[in-house]
Amino acid sequence: MAPEVVEAFSEEATIYDKRCDLWSLGVILYIMLSGYPPFVGRCGTNCGWDWGEPCQECQNMLFESIQEGKYEFPEKDWQQISSGAKDLITRLLVRDAKNRLSAAQVLQHPWVRGVRILSVFVSLCVSLFLGTGTMVVCMKHVGITHWVRER
C-alpha cells in the first residue's frame, strides 16, 4: 500500500492515482528479491498478525512504517543483488508519488532491460497497470511465485 493510499485510508488525504501501483511494484520487487517486505508492523505480542489475524496495533505500525518510507537493503540478504535492482526499487519506493518513476521509465530502466524474465514480468505488470490499474493479477499470469522460489 503506497503512502498516499495509507493517507486516504486514514482520512489524511482523499485522492490518489495509479502512481500508487508503481510503489506496489517496488514492494513486489523487494519481496521477490529478498523474501520479505520492506515495511512491517509488529506489536511484539502473539497477536496472530503474522498468520493473517487482525491486529489494530500491528496495522497502525505498518501504516506508520509505510508513511515514513524508510527501508534498508540489509547486507546479509542483499549482497548478491545487483546495484541496478536496488536502484530500481529505490526509484519506485519514493514517498512523493510525483517523484516516482513512471511506468514508461520502469520499462526503460537498465536493470529491467537487462534481465529477460524480469523484463517480461515487469512489461506484463505495466501492461496490466495501464489497462486495468491492477498489478496483483500479473503475478498469477507469469507464475512469479514459482520463479522466485526456483531462483
N, C-alpha and C positions, 0 to 999 in steps of 0.2 A: 504494500500500500504506500503510495507516494505521500510526501509531506502535505501536499495540497489536498489530498483526499482525506488524510487524518484531520486536517483543519476543518474541512467541510463536515466530517463526521462529528467533530466536537463543537460544531457551530461557530468556529472562529472565522470561517470563510464560507461562502456559499457557492462558489463556482470553481471548476477545474476542467481541463480539456484533455485531449488524447495524449498530451505530452506525459501524463502520468503513466501511460503504458511503457514509455521509454525508460522511466525509472524502474518499472517492473522488470523490464528486460535486463537491466543492470543487476537487479536482485537475483533473477533466474541464472544469469551467467555466473554470478558469485557463488551461488549454491552448486551449480554444475561443476565448477572447478574446485571447490573446497569441501563440499558435502554438508555445509551448514550455512545458515543465513547470516547476512551482515548485521542485522538488527535483531535484538532479542528483548524479551521481557520475562523476568523470572522473579517471583516474590520471595523465593527461598523456602517456602513451605512445601509440603507434599500435597499440593492442591489439585494435581491431575492435569495441569495445563500442558505439560509435555506429552500427554496421551490424548489430547483433544477435549479435555473437560474445560468448562468455563471458569475463569478466574478474573474478576474485575481488576484486581491489583496488577496481575501479570499483563493484562491487556493495556492498562494505563501506562505501565512501564515500557511496553513495546511501542506504544504511540509516542511516548517521550523520546525513546531511542531513535525512532524514525524522524521525528521533527528536529532533533539535534543534528541528524545526518552524519554522525561521526561513526566511522568504521575503520577497521585495520586489515592489513594483509599479514597475519602472523607468519613469521619466517618458517616455522616448522611445517606449516601447511602450504605455504605459497612459494617456497624456494625453487620448486620445479616449474612454476607457472611463469610464462614469458612476461616481460615488461609491457609488451603490446596488449596482452589480455588485461593486465592491471590498468593500463591506460584507458582502454575502452570502458571498463567498469567505472573508473574514476570519472570519466566524462558523462556517464549515464546517471550515476548516483550524485547528481548535483542538486542541492537543496532548492535553488531558484530554477523553476521549470524553464524560464526564458533562456537560461544559460546552458541547458542540457543539449546534447547532440540531437539533431533531427533524425527522422527515420532515414532520409537520404544520406546524411552524414555517417550514420552507422554502417550503411551498405558500402560506403567508400573507405571506411576505416581500414588501415593496412592489416590489422590482425584478422578481421573478417574476410578480407580478400585473400589472405594467405592460408587460411585453414579451410580446406574444401568442404568437409562435412559440416563444419560450423557455418560456413557461408550459405549452404543450402538451408540449414536450420534457421539462421537469422533472416535470410531472404523470405522464407515462408512466414516467419513471425511478423515481419514488417508488412508482407502482403496481406496477412490476416488483419493486422493492425489497421492498415489503410482501408481495407474493405469492410471490416465489421467492428473495429475498436476492441476486439477481444484477442489477446495473445495466448491465453492459457490453453486454448484449443490446439495450438501448434505443437505442443509437447506430445500430445496423443498422436498427431498425424505423422510424426517422424520417429516415434519410438525413442524419444530422447532419454527417458529413464533407463532403458536398456543400454543405450550407447554410453551413458555416463558411467554405469557400473562396469561396462566392458573396458573402458578406457583406463 
